[in-house]
Amino acid sequence: MKEYLPIIKNSPLFSGINDEEIYSILTCLEAKKDFFNKDEFILRTGQNIDSIGLILNGSAFIIQEDFWGNRNLIAQFTQGQIFAEAFACSSGSFLNVSVTAKSNCEIMWLNVKRILTVCSSACPHHIKIIRSLLSEIAKKNLTQSEKLTHMGQRTTREKLLSYLSAQSMKKNSSEFDIEFNRQQLADYLSVERSAMSAELSKLRDEGFLKFNRSHFILLSKNISI
């Protein structure tokens, strides 16, 4: 794992932990590495898991599909980020989402039971990683709350405006790039792609915004929705 140390150190899960402590933790948590091809399932709905995934290379989607195959994009994770921690920490629970590789991915798995069971010596770095894990779970709960705010809007137009406004505030700029392509954005907002694209074109023609692929510029104007 030595070649991945810079990535691991930059992961929020290992915040404030030095190199020597990281090596000790990786051994304690029985760290192992897997490779997944683009579009391959990393985890599937219905699985019971006991490990947290940390992305060493590439990126992944968290998706939810219904009986008929309709897909809802929950979130996207990139290098250094962790996923599936809430399910791994909840003993006996089964995944109600799937994880797919957006690109070729290298994943490091960490045994969560080893995180939640403090060793007899109560190592300071063990306490640090527990705090970091709790912080990450809290942040993702807030992210999901934000997504529900967008999806709770009544129309496709309102959902788009809610999402783009939130992105603008996050970047502290009226000009920004989003992390999704058109289909991914439609899946994230749970709307039809064609209807969403049509609404984006209307907003552009009405002078509310400009866009080029995933690059957006919001224009100052009183918006009536």
ZAVEX-818721 format. One record per atom (N, C-alpha, C): z, x, y; residue in one letter. Coordinates in steps of 0.001 Angstrom, whole numbers, padded with zeros to 6 digits, always signed. Layout:
<atoms>
ZXYA
...
</atoms>
This chain:
<atoms>
+000000+000809-001214M
+000000+000000+000000M
+000000+000854+001280M
+000035+002191+001111K
+000171+003067+002266K
-000940+002844+003286K
-002186+002624+002808E
-003307+002450+003726E
-003196+001173+004559E
-002373+000241+004104Y
-002225-001026+004818Y
-000987-001054+005717Y
-000279+000057+005790L
+000973+000084+006551L
+000805-000358+008009L
-000250+000100+008749P
-000394-000357+010136P
-000520-001878+010250P
-001230-002508+009309I
-001388-003967+009318I
-000067-004644+009018I
+000636-004137+008003I
+001919-004719+007615I
+002930-004608+008759I
+002951-003454+009428K
+003893-003243+010537K
+003635-004210+011687K
+002352-004586+011885N
+002006-005484+012984N
+002187-006957+012613N
+002517-007215+011355S
+002752-008590+010944S
+004089-009075+011504S
+004139-010293+012031P
+005413-010824+012549P
+006528-010804+011511P
+006172-010895+010239L
+007179-010907+009186L
+007957-009596+009126L
+007312-008481+009524F
+007955-007172+009449F
+008306-006626+010833F
+008442-007506+011791S
+008775-007106+013155S
+010124-006384+013205S
+010138-005213+013847G
+011381-004471+014028G
+011845-003706+012812G
+010978-003581+011794I
+011344-002882+010563I
+010553-001576+010489I
+011213-000461+010247N
+010539+000839+010245N
+009824+001110+008918N
+009071+002210+008883D
+008230+002519+007721D
+009036+002621+006425D
+010121+003351+006492E
+010928+003543+005286E
+011468+002217+004767E
+011908+001377+005693E
+012433+000061+005306E
+011334-000815+004721E
+010120-000724+005287I
+009004-001523+004781I
+008706-001167+003330I
+008636+000121+003023Y
+008373+000542+001644Y
+009453+000013+000703Y
+010686+000052+001161S
+011802-000442+000356S
+011665-001942+000119S
+011291-002672+001185I
+011135-004124+001078I
+009985-004485+000140I
+008855-003788+000261L
+007693-004096-000586L
+008032-003921-002065L
+008834-002917-002349T
+009265-002714-003739T
+010201-003842-004168T
+011131-004184-003296C
+012103-005232-003585C
+011426-006583-003803C
+010387-006859-003012L
+009707-008152-003076L
+008554-008172-004072L
+008457-007123-004867E
+007442-007045-005925E
+006030-007274-005367E
+005717-006597-004262A
+004424-006780-003591A
+003265-006438-004519A
+002262-007299-004528K
+001041-007033-005288K
-000156-007526-004482K
-001320-006981-004760K
-002511-007243-003950K
-003603-007915-004783K
-004293-008888-004158D
-005422-009573-004782D
-006612-009562-003831D
-007812-009677-004391F
-009040-009773-003592F
-009709-011116-003869F
-010222-011758-002810F
-010926-013032-002939F
-012239-012969-002175F
-013291-013503-002773N
-014593-013563-002124N
-014644-014714-001123N
-015560-014622-000167K
-015765-015678+000821K
-015958-017023+000132K
-015274-018055+000643D
-015319-019438+000159D
-014576-019645-001160D
-013998-018614-001715E
-013237-018765-002958E
-011860-019367-002644E
-011350-020176-003572F
-010010-020723-003416F
-008977-019627-003666F
-008040-019504-002723I
-006921-018584-002881I
-005752-019329-003529I
-005509-020529-003060L
-004528-021443-003643L
-005144-022832-003680L
-004751-023628-004656R
-005292-024978-004797R
-004194-026032-004711R
-004575-027201-004199T
-003663-028335-004148T
-003068-028591-005534T
-001765-028836-005560G
-001100-029130-006820G
-000396-027947-007449G
-000698-026736-006946Q
-000046-025544-007488Q
+001425-025485-007080Q
+002221-024880-007918N
+003605-024548-007603N
+003661-023037-007403N
+004146-022586-006272I
+004104-021157-005966I
+005486-020627-005620I
+005667-019328-005817D
+006935-018688-005462D
+006718-017425-004641D
+005498-017260-004100S
+005183-016065-003311S
+004530-016434-001985S
+004800-015636-000995I
+004172-015755+000322I
+002934-014871+000339I
+001864-015349+000965G
+000666-014542+001110G
+000601-013885+002479G
+000251-012612+002522L
+000040-011894+003775L
-001387-011350+003758L
-002166-011668+004787I
-003569-011268+004822I
-003698-009821+005289I
-004202-008983+004395L
-004404-007571+004713L
-005766-007339+005361L
-006755-008094+004923N
-008109-008030+005484N
-008745-009401+005377N
-009599-009741+006376G
-010311-011005+006334G
-009535-012139+006982G
-009921-013371+006658S
-009268-014558+007210S
-009371-015700+006216S
-008525-016709+006409A
-008462-017820+005462A
-008211-019131+006190A
-008624-020230+005535F
-008398-021572+006049F
-007359-022289+005194F
-006510-023076+005849I
-005662-024035+005149I
-006350-025391+005303I
-006707-026018+004190I
-007443-027278+004251I
-006743-028343+003412I
-007028-029586+003746Q
-006524-030718+002974Q
-007699-031628+002669Q
-007863-031984+001413E
-008969-032835+000991E
-008434-034092+000318E
-009114-035221+000558D
-008695-036448-000100D
-009455-036629-001415D
-009255-037757-002067F
-009858-038037-003366F
-011378-037953-003327F
-011972-038324-002173W
-013426-038375-002037W
-014025-037078-001490W
-013192-036075-001270G
-013707-034788-000822G
-013782-034631+000683G
-013266-035606+001439N
-013233-035463+002898N
-012228-034385+003268N
-012655-033451+004102R
-011857-032260+004387R
-011238-032295+005777R
-009975-031939+005845N
-009247-031809+007107N
-008792-030364+007234N
-009278-029685+008252L
-008905-028288+008477L
-007546-028237+009177L
-006559-027682+008505I
-005196-027632+009041I
-004994-026441+009965I
-005405-025262+009509A
-005174-024041+010297A
-006034-022904+009771A
-006110-021858+010582Q
-006813-020636+010198Q
-005860-019460+010351Q
-005889-018536+009386F
-005030-017361+009442F
-005864-016101+009315F
-005470-015072+010051T
-006213-013819+010068T
-005309-012648+009688T
-005871-011458+009783Q
-005194-010229+009353Q
-003775-010110+009914Q
-002829-009846+009024G
-001438-009660+009427G
-000609-010929+009390G
-001245-012081+009278Q
-000511-013343+009266Q
-000131-013742+007841Q
+000907-014558+007730I
+001364-015029+006430I
+001042-016511+006260I
+001001-016966+005009F
+000741-018385+004733F
+001503-018813+003477F
+001650-020131+003325A
+002299-020769+002162A
+003795-020516+002090A
+004388-020023+003180E
+005808-019689+003132E
+006699-020925+002971E
+006332-022045+003603A
+007164-023246+003499A
+007199-023765+002061A
+006046-023757+001381F
+005990-024228+000002F
+006714-023270-000937F
+006546-021976-000699A
+007187-020984-001558A
+008709-021051-001430A
+009177-021372-000225C
+010624-021435+000008C
+011245-022734-000511C
+010415-023747-000741S
+010914-025041-001202S
+010777-025113-002719S
+011828-024797-003414S
+011812-024723-004872S
+011392-026050-005503S
+010408-025973-006401G
+009970-027167-007121G
+008904-027978-006427G
+008546-027612-005191S
+007524-028375-004464S
+006130-027898-004861S
+005157-028797-004714F
+003782-028488-005060F
+002917-028529-003807F
+001908-027673-003756L
+001018-027602-002609L
+000294-028929-002405L
+000300-029439-001174N
-000519-030605-000842N
-001720-030192+000005N
-001954-028876+000052V
-003103-028307+000761V
-003706-027221-000129V
-004898-026780+000242S
-005530-025653-000427S
-005754-024537+000584S
-005894-023325+000080V
-006197-022167+000927V
-007503-021575+000429V
-008484-021431+001325T
-009778-020859+000962T
-010069-019635+001827T
-010856-018727+001288A
-011213-017510+002015A
-012356-017810+002988A
-012107-017634+004280K
-013165-017799+005280K
-014156-016649+005169K
-013642-015470+004842S
-014453-014276+004605S
-013850-013578+003395S
-014453-012489+002946N
-013830-011725+001875N
-012419-011338+002307N
-011450-011548+001421C
-010036-011377+001784C
-009295-010477+000809C
-008375-009702+001355E
-007388-008996+000555E
-006030-009575+000928E
-005326-010032-000076I
-004047-010707+000131I
-002927-009938-000556I
-001815-009778+000135M
-000617-009209-000470M
+000366-010342-000722M
+000855-010443-001962W
+001815-011482-002338W
+003226-010908-002343W
+004166-011674-001793L
+005564-011256-001711L
+006436-012325-002362L
+007244-011926-003307N
+008106-012856-004038N
+009195-013399-003116N
+009097-014688-002799V
+010007-015276-001815V
+011438-015354-002325V
+011624-015474-003635K
+012983-015535-004167K
+013745-014264-003846K
+013026-013159-003805R
+013655-011882-003469R
+014026-011815-001990R
+013297-012588-001153I
+013626-012638+000272I
+014879-013474+000492I
+014951-014614-000185L
+016031-015568+000044L
+017337-015167-000616L
+017274-014231-001574T
+018487-013745-002235T
+018871-012399-001634T
+019905-012393-000819V
+020333-011160-000154V
+020919-010216-001185V
+020468-008953-001158C
+020949-007968-002124C
+022437-007687-001908C
+023057-007103-002906S
+024502-006887-002895S
+024977-006038-001723S
+024117-005142-001277S
+024491-004270-000151S
+024194-004888+001203S
+023584-006101+001187A
+023248-006814+002439A
+022525-005907+003425A
+021420-005304+002973C
+020651-004357+003794C
+020258-004978+005131C
+020411-004244+006223P
+020036-004777+007547P
+018584-005218+007605P
+017673-004463+006922H
+016260-004838+006991H
+015985-006131+006222H
+016828-006436+005236H
+016686-007702+004516H
+017026-008872+005443H
+018085-008701+006220I
+018467-009729+007186I
+017362-009923+008224I
+016745-008821+008656K
+015664-008897+009643K
+014494-009722+009132K
+014107-009509+007873I
+012934-010204+007353I
+013227-011688+007147I
+014476-012028+006834I
+014847-013442+006723I
+014725-014115+008087I
+015193-013430+009121R
+015093-013982+010479R
+013630-014150+010890R
+012798-013145+010557S
+011373-013219+010895S
+010696-014365+010154S
+011077-014570+008896L
+010500-015656+008104L
+010855-017011+008711L
+012096-017188+009093L
+012513-018439+009720L
+011773-018667+011037L
+011576-017585+011799S
+010860-017687+013063S
+009414-018119+012842S
+008753-017563+011820E
+007372-017911+011522E
+007249-019364+011088E
+008182-019831+010279I
+008163-021237+009846I
+008316-022158+011046I
+009211-021799+011969A
+009422-022609+013171A
+008165-022655+014043A
+007508-021492+014213K
+006294-021434+015028K
+005196-022316+014440K
+005064-022294+013120K
+004012-023085+012489K
+004309-024576+012566K
+005589-024929+012547N
+005941-026331+012753N
+005510-026802+014137N
+005680-025923+015130L
+005257-026263+016493L
+003736-026378+016573L
+003030-025494+015856T
+001567-025546+015831T
+001079-026852+015222T
+001726-027281+014136Q
+001343-028536+013500Q
+001649-029733+014396Q
+002720-029618+015170S
+003058-030673+016120S
+001961-030796+017184S
+001442-029644+017613E
+000354-029641+018595E
-000901-030286+018019E
-001212-029963+016773K
-002379-030557+016120K
-002237-032077+016041K
-001042-032544+015710L
-000811-033988+015636L
-000998-034652+016997L
-000654-033913+018062T
-000872-034441+019421T
-002360-034680+019664T
-003204-033715+019272H
-004651-033874+019454H
-005191-035018+018599H
-004786-035037+017329M
-005299-036043+016411M
-004797-037444+016750M
-003663-037511+017452G
-003097-038806+017819G
-003840-039493+018952G
-004766-038784+019602Q
-005567-039403+020657Q
-006529-040428+020041Q
-006878-041427+020793R
-007605-042569+020221R
-009075-042295+019956R
-009728-041531+020808T
-011172-041355+020682T
-011523-039877+020482T
-012763-039644+020064T
-013242-038272+019903T
-013186-037524+021231T
-013547-038211+022302R
-013507-037607+023636R
-012092-037160+023991R
-011118-038034+023747E
-009736-037712+024076E
-009209-036552+023221E
-009600-036539+021959K
-009183-035446+021076K
-009737-034114+021563K
-010998-034107+021939L
-011625-032885+022452L
-010937-032404+023720L
-010720-033311+024650L
-010098-032931+025914L
-008673-032423+025701L
-007946-033051+024786S
-006587-032613+024478S
-006597-031206+023907S
-007492-030950+022968Y
-007576-029636+022335Y
-008014-028563+023330Y
-009073-028833+024087L
-009597-027830+025023L
-008608-027546+026147L
-007913-028570+026599S
-006896-028375+027626S
-005786-027466+027106S
-005360-027693+025860A
-004314-026867+025267A
-004765-025414+025118A
-006029-025216+024730Q
-006555-023854+024605Q
-006596-023152+025953Q
-006982-023880+026983S
-007031-023317+028327S
-005642-022872+028788S
-004629-023693+028499M
-003268-023352+028899M
-002749-022152+028113M
-003105-022057+026835K
-002680-020924+026021K
-003258-019622+026552K
-004540-019682+026943K
-005219-018470+027430K
-004988-018236+028925K
-004334-019225+029569N
-004076-019142+031007N
-005361-018915+031790N
-006410-019595+031337S
-007713-019452+031983S
-008563-020683+031668S
-009447-021014+032606S
-010369-022123+032363S
-011557-021680+031515S
-011666-020375+031266E
-012754-019827+030448E
-012153-019132+029232E
-012598-019516+028049F
-011975-019006+026830F
-012894-019208+025626F
-012564-018533+024543D
-013237-018709+023255D
-012293-019437+022312D
-012843-020302+021469I
-012034-020958+020453I
-012310-020302+019102I
-011427-020514+018144E
-011526-019832+016851E
-012415-020559+015851E
-012910-021759+016217F
-013676-022566+015277F
-015147-022667+015655F
-016011-022819+014635N
-017381-023245+014909N
-017378-024772+014982N
-018554-025388+015142R
-018603-026830+015351R
-018035-027622+014160R
-018455-027268+012956Q
-017974-028004+011790Q
-016475-027821+011603Q
-016003-026603+011827Q
-014574-026337+011684Q
-013760-027098+012724Q
-014272-027186+013953L
-013580-027928+015000L
-013537-029411+014662L
-014648-029934+014140A
-014683-031341+013731A
-013669-031601+012621A
-013593-030698+011663D
-012622-030840+010574D
-011197-030772+011107D
-010960-029874+012060Y
-009624-029711+012621Y
-009172-030974+013353Y
-010099-031586+014087L
-009768-032786+014862L
-009949-034080+014062L
-010447-033942+012820S
-010692-035105+011947S
-011655-036103+012592S
-012784-035585+013039V
-013835-036435+013621V
-015174-036058+012989V
-016160-036923+013163E
-017505-036625+012680E
-018145-035557+013562E
-018789-034600+012922R
-019390-033503+013684R
-020444-034015+014656R
-021298-034926+014209S
-022380-035412+015075S
-021818-036144+016295S
-020777-036955+016066A
-020162-037682+017176A
-019482-036717+018141A
-018842-035692+017605M
-018178-034701+018441M
-019191-033912+019272M
-020300-033499+018634S
-021333-032749+019349S
-021936-033593+020463S
-022132-034868+020182A
-022672-035775+021200A
-021707-035906+022375A
-020409-035972+022069E
-019409-036116+023126E
-019311-034844+023962E
-019442-033693+023308L
-019449-032432+024050L
-020623-032368+025012L
-021773-032824+024553S
-022966-032828+025408S
-022764-033756+026600S
-022129-034907+026375K
-021850-035834+027473K
-020918-035195+028497K
-019869-034560+028000L
-018919-033919+028916L
-019586-032813+029725L
-020505-032092+029094R
-021258-031051+029810R
-022162-031682+030867R
-022886-032729+030474D
-023821-033376+031400D
-023092-034044+032562D
-021848-034475+032319E
-021065-035123+033370E
-020327-034112+034241E
-020481-032822+033909G
-019923-031777+034762G
-018472-031426+034513G
-017950-031794+033332F
-016562-031493+033017F
-016382-030106+032404F
-017436-029611+031773L
-017315-028316+031115L
-018690-027701+030851L
-018657-026425+030521K
-019842-025710+030044K
-019457-025052+028727K
-020441-024864+027871F
-020134-024185+026616F
-021362-023508+026034F
-021108-022483+025278N
-022134-021781+024516N
-021500-021371+023196N
-021845-022094+022151R
-021222-021897+020843R
-019709-022091+020948R
-018936-021019+020729S
-017474-021161+020751S
-016859-020735+022084S
-017705-020503+023085H
-017231-020110+024415H
-017272-021324+025345H
-016131-021607+026002F
-016023-022788+026860F
-015561-022409+028256F
-016048-023163+029220I
-015584-023072+030609I
-015265-024484+031059I
-013989-024739+031392L
-013592-026049+031894L
-013764-026078+033413L
-014344-027164+033908L
-014610-027290+035324L
-013651-028281+035953L
-013227-027983+037157S
-012274-028846+037855S
-012946-030155+038240S
-012389-031232+037726K
-012934-032555+038028K
-011939-033591+037526K
-011808-034688+038262N
-010934-035747+037796N
-011573-036438+036598N
-010922-036341+035446I
-011497-036874+034218I
-010963-038255+033935I
-011878-039200+033760S
-011512-040556+033380S
-011847-040743+031906S
-010823-041047+031098I
-011047-041212+029666I
-010700-042637+029239I
</atoms>
